[in-house]
Amino acid sequence: MACQKKMGLVTGRFQFTSKGFGFVIPDNKGDRPDVFIPPSAVNVAMNNDRVMARINNAAHGKKPEGEVIRIINHANNKIIGVFHRSRDFAFVTPDDKRLGQDIYIASRNFDVAKENQKVVVEITEWPEDVRSAEGCVHEILGNLGDVGLEILSIIKQNDLPLEFSPEVLATAKKNT
C-alpha cells in the first residue's frame, strides 16, 4: 500500500455519476481522500467496479484528481434497462444512469425482445477502449407502463427473492 501511495496509485471502488465524471473511493478510506475522475479519464470503468487509478494532480491543498488505469473487478454482471432495436442489432439503455453507457446486443442475442421492453441483460463482453459493453437478453420483464414493472425491476436489480422462503411462510402461518 505504501508503495502504491508513493507511485501516485490508488485502488478502490469507482463511483460514477450521471454527469459523466466519477470518484475512486479508496479501499483504505482513512489513508487518503476520494479521487476525482473527470469524464475524459473514466476510460471503460462502470459504476461500482473495483479499479486502480493514477493520481495526476495532488497539489497541496487541492483534492486529488486522476485517471482510471485498470479495472480490477467488474461489478455489474447483469443490467436492467430498456430494449431498443435497430435493424441488425439492439442496445439496452440501463435504468441506472450511473452505468454511463448503453449495452450493445448482437441480433443473435435478443431473440423475441421487442422495442421498449424492460429486460435483464447479462454482460458477455466488458467494454474496451471505444467498444461498448456487449450482452445478451437473459429475461424480459415486461413492457414499459406495465403495472408493477418498476418494482420488479428493482427486485431484479438488487437480487431480491420474488417469493418468501418456506421458513418465512411457516413462521407467518404460525403467527396468524
C-alpha distance (Angstrom), angle and dihedral (degrees) to the residues before:
residue distance angle dihedral
M1 . . .
A2 3.80 . .
C3 3.80 89.8 .
Q4 3.81 90.9 52.2
K5 3.79 90.6 50.8
K6 3.82 92.4 51.5
M7 3.82 89.7 49.9
G8 3.80 91.2 51.2
L9 3.81 93.4 -112.1
V10 3.76 127.6 136.7
T11 3.80 130.9 -177.1
G12 3.76 122.7 -155.8
R13 3.76 148.5 107.8
F14 3.79 116.4 -48.1
Q15 3.78 113.3 -132.3
F16 3.79 110.4 -163.6
T17 3.80 123.0 -161.5
S18 3.79 127.6 -147.2
K19 3.83 87.0 -116.9
G20 3.81 92.8 69.1
F21 3.80 101.5 -103.6
G22 3.76 129.8 89.6
F23 3.77 149.0 -177.8
V24 3.77 134.5 -119.0
I25 3.79 108.2 -134.2
P26 3.83 103.0 -153.3
D27 3.82 119.1 -123.1
N28 3.78 88.3 -129.4
K29 3.81 97.5 47.0
G30 3.81 95.4 -176.0
D31 3.79 92.1 53.2
R32 3.80 97.8 66.2
P33 3.81 141.9 -9.1
D34 3.80 126.4 -95.1
V35 3.81 113.6 -77.7
F36 3.80 118.7 -127.9
I37 3.82 113.4 -133.3
P38 3.84 114.5 -162.4
P39 3.84 119.1 -144.9
S40 3.81 92.5 -101.4
A41 3.83 91.2 56.6
V42 3.81 101.0 45.8
N43 3.81 89.9 91.1
V44 3.82 106.9 179.6
A45 3.80 99.0 -31.4
M46 3.78 117.1 134.9
N47 3.79 128.7 -157.3
N48 3.82 113.8 -68.7
D49 3.82 94.8 9.6
R50 3.79 114.3 142.5
V51 3.80 105.3 -119.9
M52 3.77 145.6 172.5
A53 3.79 116.1 -130.6
R54 3.78 133.2 -171.7
I55 3.77 115.5 -136.6
N56 3.80 109.9 -131.3
N57 3.76 99.9 173.8
A58 3.78 121.2 35.8
A59 3.78 100.9 145.4
H60 3.78 114.6 166.8
G61 3.78 110.2 -83.4
K62 3.81 93.8 11.2
K63 3.76 125.8 105.4
P64 3.80 112.2 -109.6
E65 3.78 118.8 -98.4
G66 3.77 124.7 -167.6
E67 3.76 150.8 145.2
V68 3.78 133.3 -102.2
I69 3.80 107.3 -112.4
R70 3.80 101.1 171.0
I71 3.80 140.9 18.9
I72 3.81 108.4 -138.0
N73 3.82 97.9 -179.8
H74 3.79 131.3 0.4
A75 3.79 115.1 -131.6
N76 3.80 103.3 -166.8
N77 3.79 112.6 69.3
K78 3.77 92.6 155.8
I79 3.77 130.3 31.3
I80 3.80 129.9 -161.5
G81 3.78 114.8 -147.9
V82 3.79 151.5 119.5
F83 3.81 119.1 -64.6
H84 3.82 118.6 -131.3
R85 3.78 119.6 -175.9
S86 3.77 127.6 -153.0
R87 3.78 126.1 -176.7
D88 3.82 98.9 -84.8
F89 3.79 103.3 10.2
A90 3.78 142.7 15.1
F91 3.75 139.1 -144.1
V92 3.78 135.8 -153.3
T93 3.78 121.4 -136.7
P94 3.82 105.8 -146.9
D95 3.79 119.4 -124.8
D96 3.80 87.4 -138.6
K97 3.81 103.2 74.3
R98 3.81 89.3 -164.7
L99 3.81 90.2 74.0
G100 3.78 87.1 76.5
Q101 3.79 100.7 -152.7
D102 3.77 144.3 58.2
I103 3.79 119.5 -111.8
Y104 3.82 115.7 -120.4
I105 3.82 115.7 -133.9
A106 3.81 120.0 -164.2
S107 3.82 114.3 -139.6
R108 3.82 91.9 -109.9
N109 3.83 89.6 59.3
F110 3.79 104.6 56.9
D111 3.81 106.0 53.7
V112 3.81 107.8 173.9
A113 3.82 101.7 -2.3
K114 3.79 112.4 131.5
E115 3.79 135.8 -153.4
N116 3.82 114.3 -72.0
Q117 3.78 96.0 10.4
K118 3.79 119.3 138.7
V119 3.81 108.5 -121.0
V120 3.79 143.0 175.7
V121 3.81 111.7 -124.9
E122 3.79 124.8 -164.2
I123 3.80 114.0 -148.5
T124 3.81 110.8 -121.8
E125 3.82 99.1 169.6
W126 3.78 123.8 27.9
P127 3.81 118.3 -136.3
E128 3.80 118.0 -88.9
D129 3.79 129.2 -172.5
V130 3.82 103.5 -45.2
R131 3.81 96.4 -14.7
S132 3.82 116.3 103.9
A133 3.76 124.3 -131.3
E134 3.80 112.7 -84.3
G135 3.77 127.0 -146.0
C136 3.76 148.0 158.3
V137 3.78 129.3 -119.8
H138 3.79 106.0 -104.3
E139 3.80 99.6 174.8
I140 3.80 139.4 3.7
L141 3.81 110.8 -136.8
G142 3.81 98.3 -175.1
N143 3.77 146.2 -82.4
L144 3.79 122.9 -52.7
G145 3.78 108.3 -92.2
D146 3.82 95.4 29.6
V147 3.80 112.8 141.2
G148 3.81 110.9 -102.2
L149 3.81 94.5 11.0
E150 3.80 95.3 120.3
I151 3.80 91.9 50.4
L152 3.81 90.4 48.8
S153 3.83 89.3 49.4
I154 3.81 91.4 53.3
I155 3.81 91.1 47.5
K156 3.82 91.4 51.2
Q157 3.81 93.6 43.8
N158 3.78 91.4 54.3
D159 3.82 96.7 40.0
L160 3.79 92.3 -120.4
P161 3.82 118.7 162.7
L162 3.80 117.9 -102.3
E163 3.80 92.0 -149.1
F164 3.78 134.2 39.4
S165 3.80 117.7 -106.7
P166 3.85 117.7 -106.3
E167 3.82 88.8 -109.1
V168 3.79 92.5 56.5
L169 3.80 91.8 46.0
A170 3.82 91.0 49.6
T171 3.82 91.4 49.8
A172 3.78 91.7 48.0
K173 3.80 91.2 49.2
K174 3.81 90.8 49.4
N175 3.83 91.5 51.9
T176 3.81 96.5 50.6
